[in-house]
Amino acid sequence: MKEEKYKLLSEQIKALTEGETDGIAVMANVCAAIHETMGFFWTGFYRVKNDELVLGPFQGPVACMHIGFGRGVCGTAWAQRKSIVVPDVELFPGHIACSSQSRSEIVVPVCSADGEVKAVLDIDSKDLNTFDDTDRRYLEAICRDTFTHLNF
């Protein structure tokens, strides 16, 4: 069921963003599509700006606006240049609690064509162990296929 949702979501995002060149507009619709389709607690982007992550388009309750390099799950995914799946945020060293309702999280780097991290996709769930390899694979593919060609 999850894989089928992601397959449909991937096609929807491709159709929705095809030909669009504005990175912020694409981020806004991508996070809305993911959030609505998958029903996550919080879905959004943090953009790399002036050596920190700055809150970008998102769906869900208010969020932290600035995250330092290597801090929390988002900053760690940026620093390590790889996706991070966190089954229980309470057990992640240095987790930044923007909401006490967030229990598990996945963060996927968004890279330019030359491999530079330009943003991260951050998704939170109210439940433990929400995210797995299926989420990671599909979200990485969405980020790669949707954002690589954009100029942020």
C-alpha positions as CSV (number, residue, x, y, z in Angstrom):
1,M,0.0,0.0,0.0
2,K,2.8,2.5,0.9
3,E,4.7,1.7,-2.2
4,E,1.6,2.2,-4.4
5,K,1.0,5.6,-2.8
6,Y,4.6,6.6,-3.5
7,K,4.3,5.5,-7.1
8,L,1.2,7.6,-7.7
9,L,2.7,10.5,-5.7
10,S,5.9,10.4,-7.8
11,E,3.9,10.6,-11.0
12,Q,1.7,13.4,-9.6
13,I,4.8,15.4,-8.6
14,K,6.4,14.9,-12.0
15,A,3.3,16.2,-13.7
16,L,2.8,19.0,-11.2
17,T,6.4,20.4,-11.5
18,E,7.3,19.6,-15.1
19,G,8.6,22.8,-16.8
20,E,8.6,24.9,-13.6
21,T,12.0,26.6,-12.9
22,D,11.2,28.4,-9.6
23,G,12.7,26.2,-6.8
24,I,10.5,27.7,-4.1
25,A,7.3,27.1,-6.1
26,V,8.4,23.5,-6.7
27,M,9.2,23.0,-3.0
28,A,5.7,24.4,-2.0
29,N,3.8,22.0,-4.3
30,V,6.1,19.0,-3.5
31,C,5.6,19.3,0.2
32,A,1.9,19.9,-0.2
33,A,1.6,16.8,-2.4
34,I,3.6,14.6,0.0
35,H,1.8,15.9,3.1
36,E,-1.7,15.4,1.6
37,T,-1.0,12.0,0.0
38,M,0.9,10.4,2.9
39,G,-0.8,12.2,5.9
40,F,2.4,13.0,7.8
41,F,2.5,15.3,10.8
42,W,4.9,17.9,9.3
43,T,6.4,18.0,5.8
44,G,8.7,20.8,4.6
45,F,12.0,22.1,3.3
46,Y,14.9,23.9,4.9
47,R,17.0,25.8,2.4
48,V,20.8,26.3,2.7
49,K,21.3,30.0,3.2
50,N,24.3,31.8,4.6
51,D,25.8,28.7,6.2
52,E,22.6,27.5,7.9
53,L,19.3,25.9,7.1
54,V,16.4,28.3,6.9
55,L,12.8,27.3,6.9
56,G,11.2,27.0,3.5
57,P,7.8,25.9,2.3
58,F,6.1,23.5,4.6
59,Q,2.8,21.9,5.6
60,G,1.9,21.4,9.3
61,P,2.3,23.3,12.6
62,V,4.8,26.1,13.1
63,A,8.5,25.1,12.9
64,C,12.0,26.1,13.8
65,M,13.2,28.8,11.5
66,H,17.0,28.3,11.6
67,I,19.1,25.2,12.0
68,G,22.9,25.1,12.1
69,F,25.2,22.9,10.1
70,G,25.5,19.5,11.8
71,R,22.7,20.3,14.4
72,G,19.7,18.1,14.8
73,V,18.6,15.6,12.2
74,C,18.3,18.2,9.4
75,G,21.8,19.7,10.0
76,T,23.3,16.2,10.4
77,A,21.8,15.1,7.1
78,W,23.2,18.2,5.5
79,A,26.6,17.7,7.0
80,Q,26.7,14.0,6.1
81,R,25.1,14.6,2.7
82,K,22.9,11.6,3.1
83,S,19.4,10.7,4.2
84,I,18.7,9.9,7.8
85,V,15.8,7.8,9.1
86,V,15.1,8.3,12.8
87,P,12.7,5.7,14.3
88,D,12.5,7.6,17.7
89,V,13.6,11.2,17.8
90,E,14.1,11.0,21.6
91,L,17.1,8.7,20.9
92,F,18.8,10.9,18.3
93,P,21.7,12.8,19.9
94,G,21.1,16.6,19.6
95,H,17.6,16.3,18.3
96,I,16.0,19.7,18.0
97,A,12.4,19.5,19.3
98,C,10.4,22.0,17.2
99,S,7.3,20.1,18.4
100,S,6.9,17.7,21.3
101,Q,4.3,15.8,19.1
102,S,7.0,14.6,16.7
103,R,8.1,11.1,17.4
104,S,9.9,9.9,14.2
105,E,11.6,11.7,11.3
106,I,13.2,11.3,7.9
107,V,15.4,13.9,6.3
108,V,16.6,13.8,2.7
109,P,19.2,16.1,1.2
110,V,18.2,18.0,-1.9
111,C,21.2,18.4,-4.2
112,S,22.1,20.4,-7.3
113,A,23.4,18.8,-10.5
114,D,26.9,19.2,-9.2
115,G,26.1,17.4,-5.9
116,E,25.9,20.5,-3.6
117,V,23.3,20.3,-0.9
118,K,20.9,23.1,-1.5
119,A,18.1,22.1,0.9
120,V,16.8,19.2,2.9
121,L,13.3,17.7,2.9
122,D,12.2,17.1,6.5
123,I,9.2,14.9,7.4
124,D,8.0,14.2,10.9
125,S,5.4,11.7,12.2
126,K,3.5,11.6,15.5
127,D,4.2,7.9,15.6
128,L,7.3,5.9,16.3
129,N,9.0,3.9,13.5
130,T,7.0,5.5,10.7
131,F,9.7,5.7,8.2
132,D,11.6,2.9,6.5
133,D,13.7,2.1,3.4
134,T,10.6,2.4,1.2
135,D,10.1,6.0,2.3
136,R,13.9,6.7,1.9
137,R,14.1,5.3,-1.6
138,Y,11.0,7.1,-2.9
139,L,11.7,10.4,-1.2
140,E,15.3,10.4,-2.5
141,A,14.1,9.7,-6.0
142,I,11.5,12.5,-5.8
143,C,14.2,14.9,-4.6
144,R,16.7,13.8,-7.2
145,D,14.2,13.8,-10.1
146,T,12.5,17.0,-9.2
147,F,15.2,19.3,-7.9
148,T,18.5,18.4,-9.5
149,H,18.0,20.7,-12.6
150,L,16.6,23.7,-10.6
151,N,18.6,26.8,-9.8
152,F,18.0,27.7,-6.2
